[in-house]
């Protein structure tokens, strides 16, 4: 008697229910992947992306895998993944098995199979392309040690059933209520800073702009549009930093601050976490305002208002200058957990719960 490729007859319905719970914030996307990973022993389930233009990709979430495998994939193996070299030929929303993309004998001869797949106790993969944005593909995949074709085809059919629901999640995040909340949040930051606001996506396309932002784009002395209608900072260093903040694989800080003549320029990456950014895409709010107060004066006012301790001020100063928590710890010769504890104290005193909100408050003090 053939063993089913699924753990239960209603497995698809259970997963679909979890998809909508995760979309609405009632559970996490990690919970969804952990649930999917019950499909077979010794399985890796992943939400990942692949940029054909750069021949590289990254894993947003993984269940059942090892941190070292994820690091190795992003550092090297994504660039030689033979399945991804042919991803453009796979139809959107249709689950496929690896053997439908690359012949098994051909696949077994590849470096990717020998040094990555087989070395991690796996043999083949099942996947579905969920969304395509120019040359970047977003996928759900299952890597497994099970090579039984019929079982894996059954698993591919499961992914086909999940695909329209996950595609609805992309629409919700990119064009639905969540998208509107992102734009509104960006406007709130701009209003608090009394700054010109321009929000850009990961292709450097303008998502929205304030009236003052439109005027700056038209003037073109600090920021403008290139021949393709994409944002370009006139300062090459600032433009490079903006591009890194919009690069999924860069690990760049979520905030950056510059002085450009008599104006301050701030970049604030808008988003909740990597899970949401997988579906929603990356956005950065560009804030440009007259230099009315020094950074030290802003810190002085903020610390006095919220009674921050000297230790908390050091953490705040690091955040406002664009440092990561690890960098703040190293700069001040303290442990990372100490920095995290001090940051919690700042959150409690200021009534916020994110570094982005701290930037917004500080921008208000600079007005």
FENMO-V874685 format. One record per backbone hydrogen bond with DSSP energy under -0.5 kcal/mol. CO is the residue of the C=O (numbers start at 1). NH is the residue of the N-H. If there is no record, write none. Layout:
# FENMO-V874685
{{CO NH} {CO NH}}
This chain:
# FENMO-V874685
{{8 11} {10 14} {11 15} {12 16} {13 17} {14 18} {15 19} {16 20} {17 21} {18 22} {19 23} {20 24} {21 26} {21 27} {22 25} {28 32} {29 33} {30 34} {31 35} {32 36} {33 37} {35 38} {36 39} {37 40} {42 145} {44 143} {45 63} {46 48} {46 141} {47 60} {47 61} {48 139} {49 58} {50 52} {50 137} {51 54} {51 55} {51 56} {56 51} {58 49} {58 60} {61 47} {63 45} {66 70} {67 71} {68 72} {69 73} {70 74} {71 75} {72 76} {72 77} {73 78} {76 79} {77 80} {78 81} {80 82} {81 85} {83 86} {84 87} {86 89} {87 90} {91 94} {91 129} {93 95} {96 127} {97 100} {97 101} {98 101} {98 102} {103 107} {104 108} {105 109} {106 109} {107 110} {110 114} {111 115} {112 116} {112 117} {113 118} {113 119} {116 120} {117 120} {117 122} {118 121} {124 144} {125 98} {126 142} {127 96} {128 130} {128 140} {129 93} {131 138} {133 136} {135 52} {136 133} {137 50} {138 130} {138 131} {139 48} {140 128} {141 46} {142 126} {143 44} {144 123} {144 124} {145 147} {147 149} {148 152} {149 153} {150 154} {151 155} {152 156} {153 157} {154 158} {155 159} {156 160} {157 161} {158 162} {159 163} {160 164} {162 165} {162 166} {163 167} {164 168} {165 169} {166 170} {167 171} {168 172} {169 173} {170 174} {171 175} {171 176} {172 176} {172 178} {172 179} {176 180} {177 181} {178 182} {179 183} {180 184} {181 185} {182 186} {183 187} {184 188} {185 189} {186 190} {187 191} {188 192} {189 193} {190 194} {190 195} {191 194} {196 288} {197 210} {198 200} {198 286} {199 207} {199 208} {200 284} {201 204} {204 231} {205 201} {208 199} {210 214} {211 215} {212 216} {213 217} {214 218} {215 219} {216 220} {222 234} {222 235} {223 220} {224 232} {226 229} {230 226} {232 224} {234 236} {235 239} {236 240} {237 241} {238 242} {239 243} {240 244} {241 245} {242 246} {244 247} {246 248} {247 250} {254 269} {256 267} {258 265} {259 261} {260 263} {262 291} {263 260} {264 289} {265 258} {266 287} {267 256} {268 285} {269 271} {270 283} {273 277} {274 278} {275 279} {276 279} {276 280} {277 281} {282 202} {283 270} {284 200} {284 286} {285 268} {285 287} {286 198} {287 266} {288 196} {289 264} {290 292} {294 298} {295 299} {296 300} {297 301} {298 302} {299 303} {300 304} {301 305} {302 306} {303 307} {303 308} {309 313} {310 314} {311 315} {312 316} {313 317} {314 318} {315 319} {316 320} {317 321} {318 323} {319 322} {324 328} {325 329} {326 330} {327 331} {328 332} {329 333} {329 334} {330 333} {335 339} {336 340} {337 341} {338 342} {339 343} {340 344} {341 345} {342 346} {343 347} {344 348} {345 349} {346 350} {347 351} {347 352} {354 358} {355 359} {356 360} {357 361} {358 362} {359 363} {360 364} {361 365} {362 366} {364 367}}
